[in-house]
Amino acid sequence: MASISRRLVKSGIEGGFHLKLVVKNGRTQRWDLTTRIMLPKAYWSQDKRVQRNHPDYGRYNEFIDRMEALVKLKAIELFKVEDISESVVFKTLNNVVLSCGSIEVVEVPETNDEYIGFYTFAEQFIKESAATKAPGTIKTYKQALNRLRAFDPTLDFDDFDLNFYYKFLAHLKEVGITNNTMGKHIKVLKTILNEASERGLNTNLEFRKKKFKVFKEEVDSVYLSEEELDILFNFRENLTEAKRRICDFFLVGCYTGLRFSDIANLTTANFYKDITGSYILMRTKKTGQQVVIPLNSRIKEILSYYGGKMPQAISNQKTNDALKVICEKAGIIKEVETKKRKGGETITQVWKKCELISTHTARRSFATNAFLAGIPALSIMKITGHRAEKSFMQYVKASVM
């Protein structure tokens, strides 16, 4: 099906922008046709027309409408021809554009502002964010930007409307992206667009509409109960020294609620003692919040084994791989059913519980066990560093496994 969109693209002439007609046939075929119309970006509206502040907007819009109609008619005619080459389509459509001629230029005030497009700004924003955001967040930003480029490498601020939103989600489903990952990509896009709007680079606020939403689907996750933690703690004696370090590192997370990156950064300077007891005092890497966490007897026993220090960390991925083996040997093999949405379908799988254990299970285990023990959610949140109760409750799995 033939579709045409309009784009204002920076030309080689200083301060100038050319109007292009972008012709598409389905998802895979596209032709960019450069017209002879030039005007400053300031006179181009969100609905892809010359704005009323241009002294001759009516004549310009009439000319563009007529040219677009002629190109579309010819495109529909060409797409009916079987096995027509893309080069023939481009040459024919380009001739239609050229045959329309040009429009007499009316003197308009010049603008000296250098235009910064969406992708240029997004790259700049990610680069700036690296100074204050965690590496994992920057990785998420880059992944979202790569998905947008794969969908349409020519996207600009004016393109982000509900039409884009639904097409982008359909594209992500088509390539098998899970619902939660789709939600993350939309969240990143809205973050970038909000920042661009604050800086005056974006005037298209369609992305703030209710339907242009970030969504998150609750997924099945596991936690280790107090009984399972007892099993794992006692099983440490049967492990090699290397495996024991991994197990102890994980258990510290289960008893503190700290993220993997924060546990890996713990030093003796983070441990202190006063008349009320022993504590961990640190500022978390992701949120920058200062947390105070009391040390239970098991953390003290683990620290004592390593001379008052934390067991040395290895990579997150290697830790995850080793934990699955350790938990299986410890007998944490109860069958667990998980469900998730992917590509528009609900996928149900049955796993051994040990197969679902990761470093993040520690944080979820701490939150859930503390909640089940009757500790108020707000008190637990002061330790986990959660700012919103809704976000914290996603970690609580009080009724499963």
N, C-alpha and C positions, 0 to 999 in steps of 0.2 A: 504494500500500500504506500502510495506516495505521500510524503509529508514534507512541509517546508517550514523552516524557522529562520529568524533574522538575527544576525550578530553584527555588532559594531567592533571591528578589529583594528588595532593600532597599525597605522601605515608607516612607510619609511619616511614620510614627510613629517617634520617636527610638529607635534601638537595635533596631527591629523588622524582621523579614523575613517576607514572604509566600511561601507555597508556590505555584508556578505549574505547571500541566500544559501542556506544549508539544506540540500535536498537529500532525503533519506528514502530508501526502499527497504522496509522491514528493519531489522536490527543490524544487519551486516554490511549493507551498501550505503555509501555516503559520498556526496559530491559538494565541494565548497565553491561557490560561484562568486567571484569578486565583481561588484557593480562599479559604476563610475560615480557613485554618490559618496561624497565626503562631507563630514560635519564634525564639530567638536563633541566630545562625549557628553558635555553638559546639556546638550539639546536632545539627548536620546532618553526616552521614558522607559519605565519598567515593563510596560506592555508592548515594547518593541516598535514604538512609533516616534516620530519627531514631535517634540513637546510644543505646547502653545507659546512658550517663551521665545521660540524661533520666529523671526519676522515673516517667514514665508512657509509656515508649517503645513498649511492646507495643501498647497501645490506639491510639496515634497511627499506628503503622505499619499496623495492621489497617484503620483507617479510610481511610488513604491508598490502600492496595491495593484496597479495595472501590470507592472512588471512581474510581480509574484504570481498573479493569476495566469499570465501567459506561460511562465515557466512550469507551473503546476499542470496546466493542460497538456503541455508537450511531454512532461514526465509521465503522466498517466498513459499517454499514447505509446511512449517508448517502452514502458514496463510490460506492455501487453505482447511485445515481440520476444519470442523465445530465443534464448542463447545470445542476446545482444551483449556486446562487450561493454565494460565500464568506460573505456576510453571513448567509444562512440557516444555513449550517453552524455559524458562530460562535454565533448565537443559540440554536440547538438544543443544542449541546454545553455552552454556558454554563448553560442551564437544567438540564442534568443535574448539573452541579457544584453549582448552587444547591439543587437538590432533595435533595442529600446532607446539607444542613444544616451544622452546625459541631460541633466537639468541645469538650467542657467543658475550659476552660483550667485547667491545674494550675500552681500557683505554682512558678516556677523562678528560680534566681539570675539577676540581670540582668548583662549584659556591657556595659561602656562603651567597648569597643574599636570604633573606626570601621572599617567594612569597606571594603577597597580591592579592587575587581574587577580582572580581568586587563587589560582595555583601558586602564583608568585607570593601572594600574601600568606597563604597556608604554609609554604616552606619557611618563610621568614618567621612566622608565629611559632612553628615547631622548634626552630633553631633557638629562638629567644626563650622558649619554655624549658629547654634543656638545662638552663641555669637554676631553675627552681623546682622542676618536677622530677619525680623518680624515673629511672631508666625504663621501668615497665610502662609508665604512662606515656613516655615518648614513643615507645614501641607501638603502643595502641594507636597513637596519633598517626604514625607513619603507615600502619596497616590500613587504617580507614582511608587515608589519602590515596594509597595504592589501589584500593577497591574503587574509589571514585574515578581515578584515571582509567582503570580497566573498563569502567562503564562508559565514560565519555571524557576523553582527554582535553576537550575544548570548553568544558564547563566554566561559566563565569557567574558573578554574583546575581545577575538578573535571571539566571536559569533556575534558581532554587525556589520552586513553587510546589503546590500539591501535585501537579502533573509529574514533575520530576520525582517527587517523594514516592509515589506509587510505582512508577517505572523502575526506580532504583531498587526498591524492595523486591519487585518481581524478578529483577535481574539477579539479586543476591540469592533468592530462593532457587532460581533456575540453576545456579552453580553450586547449590548444596550448602549454603551458609546457614548455621543454626539461628534460631530466633534471637537468642541472647546476644550473639555476635552482631547480628543486624542492628539490634538496639544500641550496641556500643558504637557502631559506625555512625549512626544517626546522632548520638550524643556528641561525638567528636565534631561532626559537621556543625552542629548547633553552637558548640563552643567556639569554633573558628569564626562562624558568621556573627556571633554576638560580639566578639572582639573586634572584627572588622567594622561592625556598625558603630561601636564605641569610638573608634578612631576616625569615623566619618568616611570610610572607604566603601561602605555598603549602605545603600538606601532601600534595598529590597527586604522588607520585613515579613514576607510570606512565611518564612520558616518559624515564626513565632505563633502561627495559628494553632488552634487546639489539635487539629487533625494531623499536623506535622509533628508527631509525637515520638518521644523516646519510649520504648516499651521493654519490659523485662519479664521473662517467663521464669517462674519458680521451678527449679530443677531439683531432682532427688539428689541428696548428698548424704554422706555418712559421717558419723562421729563415733568415737570410742567411749563406751560407758566406763564408769568407775571400776566395774568388775574387769573389763577388758584391759584397762590401764594397769590394774593389779597384776594381771597375767603377763603383760608386756614387761612391767618393771621387774618382776621375779625371773622372767625368762632371760634377762640380760646376762646372767651368770653363765649361760650356755653358749654365748656368742664369742666370736673372735674379737680381738681388741678393736679392729677397724669397724666391725659391725656394731660393737657395743657403743663406740663413739657416736655413730649415726643414730642408734636407738636412744641414747641419752640426750642427744641434741633435740630429737623429736619430743621426748618426754618433757623437756624443759618448756617447749611450746605448749604442750597439753596442760601444764600446770601454771602457765603465765598468761597465755592468750596472745603472746607477741607474734608478729609476722616473722617469717624465715629471715628476711633481710635484717630485722632488728636483733634477732638472737645472734646472728652471725657477727654483728658489730658490738656485742657485749664485751666489756673489758672489766678488769677488777675495779676500775673507777666507778662503774655503775652499781656496784654492790656496797651497801652501807648498813651499819647496825647502830641502834640506839637502845634506850631502856625499854622501848615497846616491842622490839623485835628486829628481824633482818629483812631488808627490802632491796628491790631493784629500782633504781631511779634513772630514767632516761627520757630523751626526746625522740619520738618515733620518726622514722625516715619519711614515711608517706605523708602523714598529716602535720608533722612538726609539733604535735602535742606532747606535753610532758606527762609521763605516767609514773605512778608509784605502785609497785606490786610487791605484796608480802611474799616471803619465801616460805614454802611449806617444808616439812621434814625431808621429803623426797628430793627436792631441788638441792637442799643442803647436803644430802648424802651424795648426790651426783657431783656437786662442786668439790666436795671433800675428796672424792676418788681421783679428781684431776688436780689436786693440790690447790684448791680454792679458785680454779679458773674454769672457764667454759670449755667443753670438748671442742676440738677444732672442726670447723665446718668444711664440707665439700660442696660441689655445685648442687643447686636445687634439683636438677634432673637426675643426677647420680644418687642423691638422697632419696628421691621418689622411687627410683628403681629398687634400691636396697630395702626400703621400708616394706615394699610388697612381699619380698622374699622373707624378711624377718617376721612379719605378721603371719605369713602362711605357716612358717615353722613353729610359731607360738600357738597355732591353732585357732587363729581368728579367721575362720573360713565359712561363717554363716552365709547362706545364700541371700542375696539382696537383689530386688527387682528395681530397675531404673527406667524412667520414661523421659524422653526429650523430643522437642519438635525440630525437624530438619527438612528443609525443602518442602514445607507444607504438610509433612507427614509426621505422625507420632511413632517414634521408634521405641519399642520396649525390649530391654535386655535383662538377662539374669547373670549376676556375677558372684564370685566369692567375695566376701567383704574385703579381704586382704588386697584384692585387685584394685579397689577403689581408694585405698589409703594413699595420701600424699602429704606433703609438709603442711598444706592448708587445713588438713583434717585436724591438726593439733589445735589450731585457733578455734575451730568450730566445736571441738570436744570441750575445750575450756568453757566457752560460752554456754553450751548446753548443760554441762554438768553443774555449773554454778547456778544456772537458772533452776534446774531441778532440785538443787539443794535449798531453794527458797531465798537465795540472795536477790534483792531487788534489781531489776534490769538497769536502772540508772547507776547503781553502784558498780555493776559489772562493766558498764560502758565507760566508767572512769578508768578502768584498767585496760580494756581493749582499745580505748581511744575513739570509739564510735561517737559521732555527734548527734545522729538522728536515731531515735528508737526504732523506726521502721527498718533502717539499714541494719541495726543490731539484731533485730528479730529474725532476719534472714539467716543468721548463723545458728539460731536455736532450732534444734531438731528433736523436740521433746517427745514426739510420738512415734519415732521411727527407729528401727534397727536397735 
